[in-house]
Amino acid sequence: MPTQAEVSPERRTPEPLPANMPSAQPGGGKCYSLEMFWGRLRRWYLLTFKISYVERMAKFRKGSIAGAPHEILDPRDLKFASILCDAHWEEPDDPFVWRGELGFARWGLAELILMSTSLATLTLAFTIGSFLTEGAAQIACGLAATTFAVVLGLIVWFFRDPKRTVPAQPGLLVSPADGKITEVTDLDHDDFIGGPAVRIGIFLSIFNVHINRMPCAARVIKLKYSPGKFLNAMNPDSSLVNENLWIGLEESAPPHRPLIVRQVSGLIARRIVSTLRPGQELPRGFKFGMIKLGSRTELILPRVPGLNISTKIGQKVTAGETVLASWPTGAAQ
């Protein structure tokens, strides 16, 4: 007898966004607070001195701003508010679309600027100090300058956002994250899946790209944000107790199989970002968020007859490109 995971004659009804997700970065943070403060100042400036710009942007804005936590004057105001309203600008009308071509994660640009500026200043200061001092002090300044320069390089490397080539063949499920496969586990039952499932765990070190991508063309059905601890993501218990965002999806094409992606924080990573909104239909490989500074991402699939798991523990994977599994032959993308 076919299980719910094998046959879904009717599509699921998306559930409302949970109340504990007031923005795309529900865990907040100091840098997030600074961005919110800067946003208020920027909107005050625009409404006071740039009225014609505000009117022009309002003319080109699509969708509704209903539900937005603040005024939506231009695309910058949607960075963390896009999950609460469907307002948007078409690419030709978006004066900030170039930011997506910088090669860095847009959700981490504030951290990148603040951290890089601070580290670059310290590197310069200690480099100058190494030229102005002698003996032990000169050695100490040189070591400090080198250390800050290395950390600066790591921060820039962490927030990179390289382009990816997403495979187009039907039935494939690509990795939702960069990193290393640390778990491939059969589950007797998953409530959302509606039957047996398999969980694939991916560990992301600070050296990996931290952008998360859609494993297949899918519709967002439900999101659950759970505050929690910040254990090392290599610890098996981290999957159970760490802060995480659970994302219930349904493949876009028949038979509309359910699947799950979980973003799990880590020892250093404490900021989960997701721009997903219930009811959205998104293509395979779509960038929907990130986890900042080392973490874990899980993909949970229904254990349907013919499901082929093509990954194994220890494999290094690339988000949007590496195929982790495939649906039975003939399944639609």
SERO-4910 file (N, C-alpha, C, O; in steps of 0.05 Angstrom, whole numbers):
BEGIN
 pado doro    nc1    nc2    nc3   cac1   cac2   cac3    cc1    cc2    cc3    oc1    oc2    oc3
  Met    A     17    -24      0      0      0      0     18     25      0     35     27     17
  Pro    A     14     44    -18     31     67    -20     29     85      5      8     88     17
  Thr    A     52     97     13     52    115     36     47    143     27     46    149      3
  Gln    A     43    161     47     38    189     41     61    201     25     57    218      7
  Ala    A     86    191     31    109    202     17    110    195    -12    121    209    -28
  Glu    A     97    172    -19     98    163    -47     77    177    -64     82    183    -88
  Val    A     53    181    -53     31    192    -68     18    215    -53     10    211    -30
  Ser    A     16    239    -65      2    261    -53    -17    273    -74    -10    291    -88
  Pro    A    -42    262    -75    -61    271    -95    -67    301    -93    -74    314   -113
  Glu    A    -65    312    -68    -70    340    -64    -46    353    -51    -32    341    -35
  Arg    A    -42    378    -58    -19    393    -47    -26    402    -18    -49    406    -12
  Arg    A     -5    404     -2     -9    412     25    -14    442     27     -7    457      9
  Thr    A    -28    450     48    -33    478     52    -11    491     69     -6    481     91
  Pro    A      2    511     59     24    524     74     13    535    101     -9    546    102
  Glu    A     29    532    122     22    542    148     33    570    153     54    577    142
  Pro    A     20    586    170     30    613    175     58    613    187     66    594    200
  Leu    A     72    635    182     99    639    194     96    639    224     78    652    235
  Pro    A    114    625    239    111    624    268    117    652    280    131    668    269
  Ala    A    105    657    303    107    683    316    135    690    325    142    713    328
  Asn    A    152    669    330    179    675    339    199    679    316    223    678    320
  Met    A    188    685    292    205    692    270    198    721    260    184    724    240
  Pro    A    208    741    275    201    769    268    218    780    245    213    802    236
  Ser    A    237    764    236    254    773    213    268    748    202    265    726    212
  Ala    A    283    753    180    298    731    167    321    722    184    333    701    178
  Gln    A    329    737    205    349    728    223    337    728    251    342    747    267
  Pro    A    321    708    258    306    708    282    322    709    308    312    717    329
  Gly    A    347    700    307    364    701    330    375    728    337    388    731    358
  Gly    A    371    748    320    381    775    325    411    776    325    425    764    308
  Gly    A    423    791    344    452    794    346    459    823    347    444    841    339
  Lys    A    484    829    356    493    856    358    496    870    331    487    893    328
  Cys    A    507    856    312    510    868    285    482    872    273    478    892    259
  Tyr    A    464    854    278    437    856    268    424    881    280    410    896    265
  Ser    A    428    886    305    416    909    319    428    935    307    413    954    303
  Leu    A    454    935    300    466    958    287    454    963    260    449    986    252
  Glu    A    449    941    245    436    944    218    408    956    221    400    972    204
  Met    A    393    947    241    366    957    245    367    987    252    350   1002    242
  Phe    A    386    995    268    389   1023    276    396   1039    251    385   1061    247
  Trp    A    415   1029    236    423   1044    211    400   1046    192    396   1066    178
  Gly    A    384   1025    190    360   1026    173    341   1047    180    329   1061    163
  Arg    A    336   1051    207    318   1072    216    329   1100    208    314   1117    200
  Leu    A    355   1103    212    368   1129    205    365   1134    174    359   1156    166
  Arg    A    371   1113    159    370   1116    130    341   1123    120    338   1140    103
  Arg    A    321   1110    132    294   1115    124    285   1144    132    271   1157    117
  Trp    A    295   1153    155    289   1181    163    301   1200    143    289   1220    136
  Tyr    A    326   1195    135    340   1212    116    325   1213     89    321   1234     78
  Leu    A    317   1190     80    304   1189     54    277   1203     55    270   1218     36
  Leu    A    262   1199     76    235   1212     78    237   1242     83    219   1257     78
  Thr    A    260   1251     93    264   1279     98    277   1294     75    269   1317     69
  Phe    A    296   1282     62    311   1296     41    309   1284     13    318   1297     -6
  Lys    A    298   1260     10    297   1247    -16    269   1239    -23    264   1216    -31
  Ile    A    250   1257    -21    222   1251    -26    217   1240    -54    202   1221    -58
  Ser    A    230   1253    -74    226   1245   -102    236   1216   -106    223   1201   -121
  Tyr    A    258   1209    -93    269   1182    -95    249   1162    -83    244   1141    -94
  Val    A    238   1169    -59    219   1151    -46    194   1147    -63    184   1125    -65
  Glu    A    185   1168    -75    161   1166    -92    166   1149   -117    149   1133   -125
  Arg    A    190   1153   -128    197   1137   -152    199   1107   -145    189   1090   -160
  Met    A    212   1101   -123    214   1073   -115    187   1060   -108    182   1037   -114
  Ala    A    169   1076    -96    142   1066    -90    127   1060   -115    111   1041   -116
  Lys    A    132   1076   -136    119   1072   -162    126   1045   -174    110   1031   -187
  Phe    A    152   1037   -171    161   1012   -183    158    987   -166    161    965   -175
  Arg    A    151    992   -140    149    969   -122    125    951   -129    104    960   -136
  Lys    A    130    925   -128    110    905   -134    101    891   -108    115    893    -88
  Gly    A     78    878   -109     69    864    -85     58    882    -63     53    906    -68
  Ser    A     55    870    -40     44    885    -17     64    888      5     81    871     10
  Ile    A     62    911     19     79    915     43     65    908     68     76    911     90
  Ala    A     41    897     66     26    889     90     41    868    106     51    848     95
  Gly    A     44    872    132     59    854    149     87    863    154    100    852    172
  Ala    A     98    882    138    126    891    142    129    904    169    111    918    178
  Pro    A    151    899    182    156    910    209    164    940    209    164    953    230
  His    A    170    950    186    177    979    183    171    987    154    162    971    138
  Glu    A    176   1013    149    170   1023    122    189   1010    101    213   1006    107
  Ile    A    178   1003     78    194    991     57    197   1013     35    180   1016     18
  Leu    A    219   1027     36    224   1049     18    239   1041     -7    234   1051    -29
  Asp    A    258   1022     -4    273   1011    -26    282    983    -20    277    974      2
  Pro    A    294    969    -38    301    940    -34    318    935     -9    317    912      1
  Arg    A    333    954      0    349    950     24    332    943     49    341    930     67
  Asp    A    308    954     49    290    949     71    279    921     72    267    913     92
  Leu    A    283    906     51    273    878     50    294    857     58    287    833     58
  Lys    A    318    866     65    339    847     71    331    826     91    335    802     88
  Phe    A    318    835    113    309    817    134    279    817    137    268    801    152
  Ala    A    265    834    122    236    836    125    220    821    103    196    821    103
  Ser    A    235    809     84    221    796     61    204    773     69    187    765     53
  Ile    A    209    761     92    193    738    101    165    747    111    147    730    115
  Leu    A    162    773    116    137    783    128    119    796    108     95    801    115
  Cys    A    128    801     84    111    813     64    121    804     36    143    794     34
  Asp    A    105    808     16    114    800    -11    122    823    -29    122    820    -54
  Ala    A    128    846    -17    137    869    -33    164    862    -46    180    848    -34
  His    A    168    873    -70    193    868    -84    196    887   -108    176    900   -116
  Trp    A    219    889   -119    224    905   -143    235    887   -165    251    869   -159
  Glu    A    227    891   -189    238    876   -211    267    885   -215    275    907   -208
  Glu    A    284    867   -225    312    872   -227    319    899   -241    337    913   -231
  Pro    A    306    906   -263    313    932   -276    306    956   -259    318    978   -263
  Asp    A    289    953   -239    281    975   -222    295    975   -195    290    993   -178
  Asp    A    313    956   -191    327    953   -166    355    966   -168    372    954   -181
  Pro    A    359    989   -156    386   1002   -159    407    989   -143    431    997   -144
  Phe    A    400    968   -127    420    955   -110    425    926   -119    437    910   -104
  Val    A    416    919   -143    420    891   -152    449    885   -156    457    861   -155
  Trp    A    466    905   -159    495    900   -163    508    887   -138    528    875   -140
  Arg    A    495    891   -115    507    879    -91    507    849    -92    524    836    -80
  Gly    A    489    837   -108    488    809   -111    510    798   -129    515    774   -130
  Glu    A    525    816   -143    547    808   -160    574    813   -148    594    809   -161
  Leu    A    575    820   -123    600    826   -109    616    801   -103    640    802    -98
  Gly    A    603    778   -102    616    754    -95    616    748    -65    630    730    -56
  Phe    A    601    764    -50    598    760    -21    569    758    -14    552    769    -27
  Ala    A    563    743      8    536    739     17    524    766     25    535    780     42
  Arg    A    501    772     13    488    798     20    479    799     49    479    820     61
  Trp    A    472    776     60    463    776     88    486    779    107    482    783    131
  Gly    A    511    777     97    534    780    115    550    805    108    572    808    119
  Leu    A    541    823     91    556    846     83    562    864    107    584    875    109
  Ala    A    543    867    125    548    885    148    570    873    166    588    888    174
  Glu    A    568    847    172    589    835    188    616    836    173    637    842    186
  Leu    A    616    832    148    641    833    132    653    860    134    678    863    138
  Ile    A    637    881    130    648    909    131    658    915    159    681    926    161
  Leu    A    643    910    180    651    917    207    675    901    216    694    913    226
  Met    A    675    875    211    698    858    220    723    865    204    745    867    215
  Ser    A    720    868    178    743    874    160    755    901    167    780    903    168
  Thr    A    738    921    172    748    947    178    764    946    205    786    958    207
  Ser    A    753    932    225    766    931    251    793    916    249    813    925    259
  Leu    A    792    893    235    816    877    232    837    890    215    861    889    221
  Ala    A    829    904    194    848    918    177    861    941    193    885    946    189
  Thr    A    846    955    209    856    976    226    877    966    246    898    978    249
  Leu    A    870    943    259    889    931    278    914    921    264    937    925    274
  Thr    A    911    909    240    934    900    225    952    923    218    977    921    221
  Leu    A    941    945    208    957    969    201    970    980    226    994    988    224
  Ala    A    956    982    248    967    994    272    991    978    282   1012    990    289
  Phe    A    989    952    283   1011    935    293   1034    934    273   1057    931    280
  Thr    A   1027    936    247   1048    937    227   1065    962    230   1090    961    229
  Ile    A   1052    984    234   1066   1009    239   1082   1007    265   1105   1016    266
  Gly    A   1070    995    285   1084    991    311   1109    975    308   1129    980    322
  Ser    A   1109    955    290   1133    938    286   1156    954    274   1179    947    278
  Phe    A   1149    976    260   1171    993    248   1180   1014    268   1203   1024    265
  Leu    A   1164   1020    287   1171   1041    306   1183   1031    332   1192   1047    349
  Thr    A   1184   1005    335   1195    993    360   1218    975    353   1225    970    330
  Glu    A   1231    965    375   1254    948    371   1252    924    391   1236    925    410
  Gly    A   1268    904    386   1270    882    405   1245    866    407   1231    860    387
  Ala    A   1238    859    432   1214    842    438   1189    856    429   1170    842    419
  Ala    A   1187    882    433   1163    897    425   1158    895    395   1136    892    386
  Gln    A   1180    897    379   1177    895    350   1168    867    342   1151    865    324
  Ile    A   1178    847    355   1170    819    348   1141    815    355   1126    803    340
  Ala    A   1132    826    379   1104    823    387   1085    837    368   1064    827    361
  Cys    A   1093    861    359   1077    876    341   1075    861    314   1053    860    302
  Gly    A   1097    850    305   1097    835    280   1079    811    281   1064    805    262
  Leu    A   1080    796    303   1063    773    307   1034    780    308   1017    767    296
  Ala    A   1028    802    322   1000    811    324    989    820    297    967    813    290
  Ala    A   1006    834    281    997    843    255    992    819    237    972    819    222
  Thr    A   1009    799    238   1006    775    222    980    760    230    965    751    212
  Thr    A    975    758    256    951    744    266    926    758    256    908    745    246
  Phe    A    925    784    259    901    799    251    897    798    220    875    797    211
  Ala    A    919    797    206    917    795    176    906    768    168    890    766    150
  Val    A    915    747    182    904    720    176    874    718    182    859    707    167
  Val    A    866    729    206    838    728    213    822    745    193    799    737    186
  Leu    A    833    767    184    819    784    164    814    767    139    793    768    127
  Gly    A    835    753    130    832    736    106    811    715    110    796    709     91
  Leu    A    810    703    134    790    682    139    761    693    139    743    680    128
  Ile    A    758    717    150    731    730    150    722    736    122    699    730    115
  Val    A    740    747    105    733    752     77    726    726     63    707    725     47
  Trp    A    742    706     68    738    680     55    712    667     64    698    655     47
  Phe    A    705    670     89    680    658     99    655    670     86    637    654     80
  Phe    A    654    696     81    630    708     70    629    708     40    612    721     28
  Arg    A    646    693     27    645    692     -3    620    678    -12    608    661      2
  Asp    A    612    685    -36    587    674    -49    593    668    -78    585    683    -95
  Pro    A    607    646    -84    614    639   -111    590    630   -128    570    620   -117
  Lys    A    592    634   -153    570    625   -171    571    595   -173    592    582   -171
  Arg    A    548    583   -177    546    554   -179    530    546   -204    512    560   -213
  Thr    A    537    523   -215    523    512   -238    505    489   -228    514    468   -220
  Val    A    479    495   -228    459    476   -217    452    455   -239    444    463   -260
  Pro    A    454    429   -233    447    409   -253    417    411   -260    400    416   -243
  Ala    A    411    406   -286    383    410   -295    368    383   -299    344    384   -303
  Gln    A    382    361   -296    368    335   -301    346    331   -280    349    339   -257
  Pro    A    323    320   -289    300    316   -271    306    295   -249    322    276   -254
  Gly    A    293    298   -227    295    278   -206    318    280   -187    320    265   -168
  Leu    A    336    300   -191    360    302   -174    355    319   -150    339    338   -150
  Leu    A    369    312   -128    368    327   -103    397    336    -97    414    319    -91
  Val    A    402    362    -98    429    372    -94    433    380    -65    414    383    -50
  Ser    A    458    382    -58    465    389    -30    455    417    -23    458    436    -39
  Pro    A    443    421      0    434    447      9    456    464     21    452    487     28
  Ala    A    480    452     24    502    466     37    529    455     27    531    433     18
  Asp    A    549    472     30    577    463     26    586    449     52    576    455     73
  Gly    A    605    432     50    616    419     74    623    390     70    630    381     48
  Lys    A    621    375     92    628    346     91    605    330    102    593    337    123
  Ile    A    598    308     89    577    290     98    586    276    124    606    262    124
  Thr    A    571    280    145    578    267    171    557    247    180    561    233    200
  Glu    A    535    246    165    514    227    174    496    220    150    488    237    135
  Val    A    490    194    148    469    184    130    454    163    147    463    140    149
  Thr    A    431    171    157    417    155    177    388    149    168    373    167    160
  Asp    A    380    124    170    352    117    165    335    123    189    343    117    212
  Leu    A    312    135    185    293    142    206    268    124    203    257    122    181
  Asp    A    259    112    225    235     95    223    210    110    215    194    100    200
  His    A    208    135    225    184    151    218    190    181    222    204    188    241
  Asp    A    180    197    205    180    226    208    152    236    204    139    230    184
  Asp    A    143    252    223    115    261    221    109    277    196     88    273    184
  Phe    A    126    296    189    121    312    165    123    296    140    107    299    122
  Ile    A    143    278    139    147    261    115    123    242    113    114    236     91
  Gly    A    113    233    136     90    214    136     98    185    133     82    169    124
  Gly    A    123    179    140    133    151    138    163    150    142    174    169    153
  Pro    A    175    128    134    204    125    137    219    146    121    210    156    101
  Ala    A    243    153    132    258    175    119    288    169    122    296    151    137
  Val    A    304    185    108    333    183    111    343    212    116    336    230    102
  Arg    A    361    214    136    372    240    143    401    242    135    418    224    142
  Ile    A    408    262    119    435    267    110    446    292    124    435    314    121
  Gly    A    467    289    141    478    311    156    503    322    143    520    306    135
  Ile    A    505    348    141    529    362    129    541    380    150    528    398    160
  Phe    A    567    377    155    581    395    173    595    416    157    609    411    137
  Leu    A    591    441    165    604    464    152    625    476    171    618    485    192
  Ser    A    650    475    163    671    488    179    672    517    171    658    526    153
  Ile    A    689    532    186    691    561    180    704    566    152    704    589    143
  Phe    A    715    545    140    728    548    114    708    544     91    715    550     68
  Asn    A    684    535     97    664    529     76    648    554     70    644    572     86
  Val    A    637    555     45    616    574     38    592    568     55    585    544     58
  His    A    579    588     66    556    582     84    529    590     73    510    592     88
  Ile    A    527    594     47    502    599     34    486    573     32    498    552     25
  Asn    A    460    573     39    443    549     36    426    552     11    418    573      4
  Arg    A    422    529     -2    408    528    -28    386    507    -27    388    487    -13
  Met    A    366    511    -44    344    491    -46    354    465    -59    367    466    -79
  Pro    A    347    442    -47    356    417    -58    341    409    -83    352    393    -99
  Cys    A    317    419    -87    301    413   -111    281    435   -114    277    451    -96
  Ala    A    268    436   -137    246    455   -141    224    448   -121    214    425   -122
  Ala    A    217    466   -104    198    459    -82    182    483    -73    189    506    -78
  Arg    A    161    477    -58    144    497    -46    148    496    -16    150    475     -4
  Val    A    149    520     -4    153    522     25    126    518     39    106    531     33
  Ile    A    125    498     57    100    491     71    100    501    100     80    511    109
  Lys    A    122    497    113    122    503    142    150    510    152    169    498    142
  Leu    A    152    528    171    178    535    183    175    534    213    154    542    224
  Lys    A    195    524    227    195    523    256    223    532    266    243    519    260
  Tyr    A    223    554    280    248    564    292    250    556    321    232    562    336
  Ser    A    272    543    329    276    534    356    301    546    368    323    538    360
  Pro    A    299    565    386    323    575    401    335    551    416    321    533    423
  Gly    A    361    552    421    373    530    436    402    536    443    411    559    445
  Lys    A    417    514    446    445    516    454    463    521    429    453    522    407
  Phe    A    489    522    434    508    526    412    532    507    415    555    515    418
  Leu    A    525    481    415    546    460    417    561    459    391    551    468    370
  Asn    A    585    447    392    600    443    367    584    426    348    572    406    356
  Ala    A    582    435    323    565    421    304    574    392    298    559    377    287
  Met    A    599    385    305    608    358    302    597    339    324    598    315    321
  Asn    A    587    351    346    575    336    367    548    325    359    531    341    351
  Pro    A    543    299    360    517    288    351    493    300    365    471    302    354
  Asp    A    497    309    390    475    321    405    467    349    395    445    358    401
  Ser    A    485    361    379    479    388    370    454    389    352    440    409    352
  Ser    A    449    368    338    426    367    320    400    368    336    379    377    326
  Leu    A    401    359    361    377    358    378    373    383    395    350    391    399
  Val    A    395    395    405    392    416    425    400    444    415    394    463    428
  Asn    A    414    446    393    423    472    384    401    488    371    381    478    363
  Glu    A    405    514    371    386    532    356    384    522    327    404    516    315
  Asn    A    360    521    317    357    511    290    332    522    277    313    531    290
  Leu    A    331    521    250    308    528    235    300    503    218    316    494    201
  Trp    A    276    493    223    266    470    209    248    479    186    230    496    190
  Ile    A    253    470    162    239    479    138    226    455    124    239    438    113
  Gly    A    199    455    125    184    434    112    177    442     83    166    463     79
  Leu    A    185    425     64    181    431     36    165    410     22    160    388     33
  Glu    A    155    416     -2    141    398    -18    150    402    -47    148    424    -58
  Glu    A    159    381    -60    170    384    -87    148    396   -105    124    389   -103
  Ser    A    156    413   -123    137    427   -140    122    409   -159     98    413   -164
  Ala    A    136    390   -170    123    372   -191    111    348   -178    119    339   -156
  Pro    A     90    336   -190     78    311   -180    100    290   -177    118    289   -194
  Pro    A     98    273   -157     76    270   -138     79    287   -113     68    280    -92
  His    A     93    309   -115     94    329    -92    104    316    -66     92    319    -45
  Arg    A    127    302    -68    138    289    -44    147    310    -24    157    331    -31
  Pro    A    143    304      2    153    322     23    183    318     28    193    296     24
  Leu    A    196    338     37    224    337     45    230    359     65    214    378     67
  Ile    A    252    357     79    258    376    100    287    385     98    305    369     92
  Val    A    292    410    104    319    421    107    320    433    134    302    448    142
  Arg    A    342    428    149    345    440    176    372    455    176    393    444    169
  Gln    A    370    480    185    394    496    189    400    495    219    383    503    235
  Val    A    423    486    227    430    482    255    455    499    262    475    498    248
  Ser    A    453    515    283    475    532    291    498    514    303    494    491    308
  Gly    A    521    526    307    544    512    317    557    527    340    545    545    352
  Leu    A    581    519    347    596    531    369    602    560    364    599    577    382
  Ile    A    610    566    340    616    594    332    593    607    318    586    630    322
  Ala    A    580    591    300    557    602    285    533    605    303    524    585    315
  Arg    A    522    629    306    499    633    323    477    649    309    459    659    322
  Arg    A    480    652    283    461    669    268    451    654    244    465    652    224
  Ile    A    426    644    245    414    631    223    398    651    207    383    667    218
  Val    A    401    651    180    386    669    163    370    652    143    381    634    130
  Ser    A    344    659    140    328    645    120    307    666    110    293    678    125
  Thr    A    306    669     84    288    688     71    262    674     62    246    686     47
  Leu    A    258    649     70    236    633     60    209    643     73    209    650     96
  Arg    A    188    641     57    162    649     66    142    627     58    143    618     35
  Pro    A    125    617     76    106    596     69     90    603     44     80    625     40
  Gly    A     89    583     26     75    586      1     93    593    -23     84    591    -46
  Gln    A    118    600    -18    136    606    -40    143    581    -56    146    560    -45
  Glu    A    145    584    -82    154    563   -100    182    572   -110    185    593   -122
  Leu    A    202    555   -105    229    562   -111    243    541   -127    238    517   -123
  Pro    A    262    548   -145    275    529   -162    298    515   -147    308    525   -127
  Arg    A    306    493   -158    330    478   -148    354    497   -149    359    511   -168
  Gly    A    370    497   -127    394    513   -125    390    541   -117    409    557   -114
  Phe    A    365    550   -112    359    577   -103    372    583    -76    370    567    -58
  Lys    A    385    606    -74    397    615    -49    376    626    -30    363    646    -36
  Phe    A    372    612     -8    350    621     10    360    631     37    344    640     53
  Gly    A    386    629     43    396    638     69    424    629     74    438    621     56
  Met    A    432    631     99    459    623    107    461    618    137    442    626    152
  Ile    A    482    606    146    488    603    174    516    615    178    535    607    165
  Lys    A    518    634    196    542    650    198    563    637    217    558    635    242
  Leu    A    585    628    206    609    619    220    608    591    232    607    587    256
  Gly    A    607    570    215    611    542    223    585    530    234    574    541    253
  Ser    A    575    508    222    549    499    230    543    472    218    561    457    210
  Arg    A    517    465    217    507    439    206    481    444    190    464    460    198
  Thr    A    479    430    168    454    430    153    445    402    147    462    384    141
  Glu    A    419    397    150    409    370    146    389    369    123    374    389    119
  Leu    A    388    347    109    368    343     88    354    316     95    367    296     98
  Ile    A    328    317     98    313    293    106    293    287     83    277    303     75
  Leu    A    296    262     72    281    254     49    263    230     55    270    214     73
  Pro    A    240    228     41    223    204     45    237    179     34    248    180     12
  Arg    A    236    157     49    249    132     40    229    118     22    216     98     29
  Val    A    225    128     -3    207    116    -22    221     95    -38    246     96    -41
  Pro    A    207     75    -49    220     55    -66    234     68    -89    222     85   -103
  Gly    A    258     61    -94    273     71   -117    290     96   -110    305    105   -127
  Leu    A    287    107    -85    304    130    -78    333    121    -78    340    101    -65
  Asn    A    350    135    -92    379    129    -93    395    149    -78    396    173    -86
  Ile    A    408    141    -57    426    158    -41    454    156    -54    466    134    -52
  Ser    A    463    177    -66    489    175    -81    512    188    -65    534    192    -77
  Thr    A    508    195    -40    530    206    -24    537    187     -2    523    167      3
  Lys    A    559    192     11    568    175     33    583    192     54    592    214     48
  Ile    A    586    181     78    599    195     99    628    201     91    643    184     81
  Gly    A    637    226     96    664    234     90    666    250     64    686    263     59
  Gln    A    646    248     47    646    262     21    645    292     25    629    302     41
  Lys    A    661    307     10    658    336     10    638    344    -12    639    334    -34
  Val    A    620    362     -4    598    369    -22    597    399    -26    606    415    -10
  Thr    A    584    407    -49    581    435    -56    552    441    -60    538    427    -74
  Ala    A    542    462    -46    514    470    -47    506    476    -76    519    491    -90
  Gly    A    483    465    -84    472    471   -110    484    455   -133    473    456   -155
  Glu    A    506    441   -128    519    426   -149    521    396   -144    515    380   -161
  Thr    A    530    389   -120    534    361   -114    508    346   -110    491    354    -95
  Val    A    504    325   -125    479    309   -123    481    290   -100    500    273    -99
  Leu    A    463    292    -81    463    275    -57    445    250    -61    450    229    -49
  Ala    A    424    254    -77    405    232    -81    388    238   -106    390    259   -118
  Ser    A    372    218   -113    354    222   -136    328    207   -131    329    186   -118
  Trp    A    306    218   -141    281    205   -138    280    181   -157    297    179   -175
  Pro    A    260    164   -155    257    141   -173    257    151   -202    248    173   -208
  Thr    A    266    133   -221    268    139   -249    241    149   -259    220    137   -255
  Gly    A    242    171   -274    217    182   -285    205    203   -268    186    216   -277
  Ala    A    215    208   -243    204    229   -226    211    256   -238    232    259   -250
  Ala    A    193    275   -235    198    301   -245    216    317   -227    219    310   -203
  Gln    A    228    337   -238    247    354   -223    232    367   -200    244    382   -185
***
